[in-house]
Amino acid sequence: MAVKPGITLEDIISVSIDIADQHGVSEISLSTVSKKLGIRSPSLYNHVNGLSGLKAALAHYGTKRLYEAMADAAIGKSGEDAIYATTTAYIDFARNNPGLYEAVSIAVKLDSDVVQKEADKILQLMVRLLRTFHLPEDLLVHQVRILRAFLHGFVTIEQDKGFGIPLDVDESLQIGLDTIIAGIKSKSNQTEERE
């Protein structure tokens, strides 16, 4: 069977996202994707280099979309407002795209310069936002790591349904962000006092 006319990489990614959203990234296979598209598995090689290539394409797509969501949220904002806006965009992306977010989270494990380039854009965006607090470079890196760890950890626990106590999860998220931002501001004030 030849490639079905009109099948594109975007179609393949869309089907892969559907599978990942419903069952997780681990359930994506060339067989399941090709079946949903009505083509034979070998036809996928016209667009991706096997299963690893498909997952890399999915990770690239997801990482690019996450960056765009965060960057769009930051437009016209700075300091605290920008951090709240971009972190909200991050959480919303993960909640609305659970399978795609899972693909993003495995992006760091992939040996792909293209995927890494997109992931680096997210990191650089966070660095730019935190630079407004005038932290020393090493402290800036620590704060970016803390913020990333909090966001990824929160999303992962929420997606795993790990928040079982009947308290508002969004309130927990807000308190966590408030605490991190208060810590960043405190470190910034300490730095300014030493100068």
Secondary structure as UniProt FT lines:
FT   TURN            5..6
FT   HELIX           9..23
FT   HELIX           25..27
FT   HELIX           30..37
FT   HELIX           41..46
FT   HELIX           50..74
FT   TURN            75..76
FT   HELIX           79..96
FT   HELIX           98..105
FT   HELIX           107..109
FT   HELIX           113..131
FT   TURN            132..133
FT   HELIX           137..159
FT   TURN            160..161
FT   HELIX           169..194
//
